[in-house]
């Protein structure tokens, strides 16, 4: 369903308000035909074995809602402004971050086998703001000079906190659930009966990390898929264009771009940090014991966090070009 309202005020403000609602009818769901439950771990999740014989079925879980508001205004002397804000809440079951059934199945963060519910989409950004300003003039004959700037600020994508597991099997014992994609159980304290810390110092370090982060709200249970959000991101781009007469009514357009200006001024600005595959392996485990308790051996608070496009150096660009305008 889509609802939109467009209006122009007496003072020339062009305003648009839009609402989108999407329900899932037949989204993709993968099922392992050989999946068998073999037991239960201390926190209540099952252990499983699987054959890897995948059947693609459907699910009606999930959906999305989005709100958008924008305003545009042109002023005298060639100045125009644009501003927009959008908010999105999208949920799905399988993020489908891989092209094959086996890896799409295995690379999905899960707590208990195929008992999957819809969660925040791995590809959504909760909110996004755009601000633009443009100046147009004819400083040289009837050839247009245009200077524009665009500022974008948006929330990061969601991510999950999982166990950092040994080898290729998940703590559930099923190799078809890829290692490092088991949603982490969050201990309630050093004496939590569902876990065994490898040492007192490890217990202290792990609990200090949990108590100082958003993980603290999930103590004694697991953190749902994509319950957390990557750092937000902003950037500023500037473009300058100039028309140059060619022949008859044809013109060349020379353009000059400054991309990610904020990073040009400060190496710490305009950078995108994300967890690979929306997955942060923060709680290190060496497996489970005979009672199904998790053997916790450490914590890594930034495991799998990376700079999306680069090696920590500045990531701004200057571009120049020439276009022929018929």
C-alpha positions, -999 to 999 in steps of 0.1 A, spaced: 0 0 0 13 34 -9 -2 68 2 13 101 -10 5 137 -5 20 165 -27 13 202 -21 27 236 -29 23 264 -4 15 300 -12 51 308 -7 63 282 -31 74 253 -8 69 220 -25 61 194 2 58 156 -3 47 132 24 47 95 16 38 63 34 45 27 22 33 -5 38 44 -39 25 32 -73 37 51 -106 29 31 -131 10 55 -158 -2 91 -150 8 119 -175 5 123 -201 33 149 -229 32 143 -262 49 168 -290 54 148 -322 46 172 -342 68 171 -319 99 168 -340 131 168 -327 167 193 -346 188 191 -328 222 188 -296 241 215 -272 254 214 -254 288 198 -223 275 170 -242 258 181 -242 222 182 -276 204 211 -295 190 206 -309 155 220 -329 127 214 -322 90 219 -337 56 221 -306 35 192 -316 13 175 -283 9 139 -276 0 129 -240 -9 95 -233 5 78 -200 15 70 -180 46 45 -151 52 66 -136 80 80 -102 76 71 -69 60 80 -32 59 68 3 67 84 35 55 77 72 60 92 99 38 90 137 41 106 161 17 105 198 10 119 218 -18 121 256 -24 135 278 -51 146 314 -41 155 344 -61 190 348 -76 193 311 -85 193 295 -50 173 264 -43 171 242 -12 160 206 -7 156 185 25 142 150 31 138 126 59 129 89 57 123 62 83 121 25 75 112 -6 95 117 -37 74 117 -73 87 126 -106 70 134 -142 79 163 -151 56 186 -122 47 197 -141 15 233 -128 16 244 -156 -6 234 -169 -40 233 -207 -32 208 -225 -10 235 -240 13 253 -207 21 221 -187 23 209 -213 48 242 -214 67 250 -177 68 217 -169 87 221 -161 124 198 -183 144 191 -194 179 172 -226 176 174 -245 143 148 -236 118 125 -220 143 131 -186 127 111 -155 131 112 -123 111 138 -98 123 152 -64 112 164 -67 77 202 -67 72 199 -42 44 178 -15 61 187 18 76 163 30 103 165 66 92 181 88 66 184 126 62 193 145 30 201 182 28 209 199 -6 216 234 -17 222 246 -53 232 279 -69 226 285 -106 237 316 -126 248 327 -160 281 343 -153 293 341 -189 267 348 -216 239 323 -216 261 295 -203 250 281 -170 272 278 -140 259 255 -113 273 248 -78 256 221 -57 262 205 -23 246 174 -10 248 162 27 236 127 37 233 113 72 219 79 79 219 51 105 241 21 101 227 -13 91 216 -38 118 240 -65 130 238 -96 152 260 -107 181 270 -143 178 293 -169 193 329 -171 180 328 -208 176 357 -233 170 360 -252 137 332 -254 112 303 -266 134 279 -244 154 274 -251 191 243 -271 181 266 -297 164 252 -292 129 277 -282 102 249 -270 80 244 -241 105 277 -224 98 301 -217 127 300 -182 141 263 -177 132 248 -190 164 232 -161 183 251 -157 215 237 -165 249 244 -135 272 255 -146 307 237 -130 336 268 -130 357 300 -149 366 279 -176 383 254 -181 354 244 -218 355 242 -220 317 279 -212 310 313 -222 322 340 -195 321 375 -208 314 389 -186 343 378 -160 368 396 -133 348 377 -143 316 344 -141 336 354 -106 347 363 -94 312 332 -109 296 308 -95 322 326 -61 320 320 -60 283 284 -71 286 276 -45 313 291 -17 293 273 -23 261 237 -29 248 242 -66 255 233 -59 291 196 -58 282 197 -94 271 215 -109 302 202 -144 309 189 -150 273 201 -144 238 202 -113 217 178 -116 187 191 -114 151 200 -79 141 192 -64 175 220 -39 172 230 -12 148 263 -3 131 277 32 136 258 59 117 274 76 86 275 110 70 292 126 40 292 158 20 296 159 -18 301 191 -39 297 194 -77 306 224 -99 294 224 -136 300 249 -163 285 251 -198 308 259 -227 294 267 -261 303 244 -290 284 251 -322 248 259 -330 227 251 -299 251 224 -287 273 228 -256 300 211 -236 295 207 -199 326 206 -177 321 192 -142 343 191 -111 333 168 -82 346 168 -46 333 136 -31 333 130 7 345 165 15 344 158 53 369 131 49 391 154 29 392 177 59 395 151 86 405 114 81 382 103 109 351 117 92 331 103 63 340 67 70 317 36 70 323 9 96 303 -23 94 303 -58 107 309 -83 78 277 -102 69 260 -81 97 276 -105 122 297 -97 152 314 -126 169 319 -111 204 316 -140 228 343 -167 223 334 -203 230 353 -235 228 322 -256 226 297 -271 252 301 -295 281 282 -327 288 255 -306 305 250 -284 275 267 -254 291 286 -230 269 324 -230 275 333 -193 273 370 -185 268 370 -148 260 355 -117 245 363 -98 213 343 -65 213 351 -55 177 355 -89 160 346 -86 123 343 -48 124 359 -33 93 362 -1 74 339 -8 44 360 9 17 396 12 27 424 5 50 419 33 75 433 60 52 412 89 39 386 81 13 378 113 -5 379 118 -43 382 145 -69 366 139 -102 366 159 -134 348 152 -167 335 166 -199 300 159 -214 286 168 -247 251 182 -246 230 179 -277 
